[in-house]
Amino acid sequence: MTHTLPTPLPDDPDYFQILIESRITTASTVHLSFTANRMALDSPDILDITWLTGGGANHDDWTKPVVHVVNSETGHTPANGGASIDFQTTYDVTLDQLPKHTVKNKDYRVLKIPFLDPSDAAQSLAGSGHLTITLDAPAVMQINSTKVGYSFALPSPAPQGAGSTYRWDFVELNCATPASNGKSVCFCNTTNVDFFSLGIAIKGRTADDTYSTFGLDLSGSTPVADLINDLKNLPPDYAAGYMEQSGAVLRFLAPDMAFTDKADDLDTAIDAGFTHYETHALTFEVGAVSYSAKTVNDALEFSSPSAFTINKPTTLEVIASTGPLDVAGQSVEIQNAQKYIAAALNRGVFTETGDWDKPSRWYPGNVQSNQYSQTLHQHFIDGVCYGFSFDDVPGAPVTSAPAIGTCTSMSLVITDQ
């Protein structure tokens, strides 16, 4: 199937350019904001927080937008020392404020994100960068304030969460890591691990001048409605993720947010899998590292590459990668085991290790699996999307996760239909 998305603009050495085509019909205004936590490539520490505004005296000139940098510990701008960021202000732009670009009598808009210093690899990554797209309301910018400082975060889409009453979605953009050939680039991807709301499709030019396309398949007339209708027809625990306001769609929550701890949609497959490995060895490889385990007292006891245990998870813990599948604080060896097991259970192939790297075998009809993720993959270009946390396992070249590691310019199509 041919996916006709506009060709990205030529690369610009100073700006990451996003050519935007809006197919939004239910909103009078489309708001966008870009925020990020500036980080080093070799450290998880947040150095500064950044956000985008227009240039010019009144910040209304979006032909040359600027990135503001604020010390994450103090909330002060380096330029004027004691002046603090106004955390109550929403910094966004409406689509019609952006410069217009016309191709073959069709109008697009252009959003430019200034590259940070691409000559300094230690300072150039804007971590957790988000382009947030919000309909009929200013784009939500959430500030987390902790003992160690400030950071940007997406608002929670859950009921009662910040931004829960708005229809919004986002693209992840980490700019700019210098590519091996010296070009300024962005890492960009989309994710639906927590929810689906707007149809987003991306065509990106890479540092080697090839193109990569991913996102919702927009070839039909109502791709968003078609996907949401299929999700609403899933079993009750999944269908409970549908959210609307005054009869209009807001979003569809993923099961990691919609399921309760009583959800049992994967229990049979989890129990069968752990029982299977009481009498069969679980063996698999992650790179050059070999793993081996057997089930003992409802837990996988690993003997290789080292001795450790992973307890049997619940349905919600598999879906959300929590409990025994929570990778926080674990060694890389244990994290990799957790990720591969979580991915196999979500995809319904836990007892078939030979199928763990074969996408055509994932989500078999005779084994319980994550039906939210399966449904998304059926509606996305080339079946590629993030349907759960570790949907990028086992990694290139076998991955179902959408991402461009070295994007130099991109086109973005958004739709609510």
Stockholm file with secondary structure:
# STOCKHOLM 1.0

chainA/1-417         MTHTLPTPLPDDPDYFQILIESRITTASTVHLSFTANRMALDSPDILDITWLTGGGANHDDWTKPVVHVVNSETGHTPANGGASIDFQTTYDVTLDQLPKHTVKNKDYRVLKIPFLDPSDAAQSLAGSGHLTITLDAPAVMQINSTKVGYSFALPSPAPQGAGSTYRWDFVELNCATPASNGKSVCFCNTTNVDFFSLGIAIKGRTADDTYSTFGLDLSGSTPVADLINDLKNLPPDYAAGYMEQSGAVLRFLAPDMAFTDKADDLDTAIDAGFTHYETHALTFEVGAVSYSAKTVNDALEFSSPSAFTINKPTTLEVIASTGPLDVAGQSVEIQNAQKYIAAALNRGVFTETGDWDKPSRWYPGNVQSNQYSQTLHQHFIDGVCYGFSFDDVPGAPVTSAPAIGTCTSMSLVITDQ
#=GR chainA/1-417 SS CCCCCCCCCCCCSSEEEEEEEEECCSCSCEEEEEEEEEECTTCCCEEEEEEEEEESTTSCEEEEEEEEEEETTTCBCTTTTTCBCCTTCCCCEEGGGSCEEEETTEEEEEEEEECCCTTCTTTCEEEEEEEEEEESSCCCCEEEEETTEEEEECCCCSTTSTTTTSCEEEEEEEEEEECTTSCEEEEEECCCSSEECSEEEEEEEETTSCEEEEEBCCCSSCHHHHHHHHHHTSCHHHHTTEEEETTEEEEEECHHHHCCTTCCTTHHHHHHHHHHHHHSCEEEEETTEEEEEEEETTEEEEEESSCEEEECCCHHHHHHTCGGGCCTTCCHHHHHHHHHHHHHHHHTCTTCGGGTTCGGGSSCTTSCCCHHHHHHHHHBGGGCCCCSTTTTTTBTTBCCCCEEEEEEEEEEEEECC
#=GC SS_cons         CCCCCCCCCCCCSSEEEEEEEEECCSCSCEEEEEEEEEECTTCCCEEEEEEEEEESTTSCEEEEEEEEEEETTTCBCTTTTTCBCCTTCCCCEEGGGSCEEEETTEEEEEEEEECCCTTCTTTCEEEEEEEEEEESSCCCCEEEEETTEEEEECCCCSTTSTTTTSCEEEEEEEEEEECTTSCEEEEEECCCSSEECSEEEEEEEETTSCEEEEEBCCCSSCHHHHHHHHHHTSCHHHHTTEEEETTEEEEEECHHHHCCTTCCTTHHHHHHHHHHHHHSCEEEEETTEEEEEEEETTEEEEEESSCEEEECCCHHHHHHTCGGGCCTTCCHHHHHHHHHHHHHHHHTCTTCGGGTTCGGGSSCTTSCCCHHHHHHHHHBGGGCCCCSTTTTTTBTTBCCCCEEEEEEEEEEEEECC
//
